[in-house]
């Protein structure tokens, strides 16, 4: 699987909320995940995810959305690691 350079996520909590709430993500969720990025960047990101979806023989429910699990794989976001980090932040009282 090809990993791509993506912007930094806006927050761990936000990344986990999007992951668990949305089986597929579109432009709105990608902007929430990475902040204010251009529509050109979003299109490039989604193309990489669609390519990986094709490789894994996954289809999308919508024409403008991509599979969230595969998107996070392509983005290099490890859910287990994010959950561990969030628990540590909560333990230290550093969450909002």
Secondary structure, DSSP 8 states (H G I E B T S, - for coil): ---------S-HHHHHHHHHH-SEE-HHHHHHHH-S--HHHHHHHHHHHHHHHHHTT---SSTT-EEHHHHHHHHT--HHHHHHHHHHHHHTT---
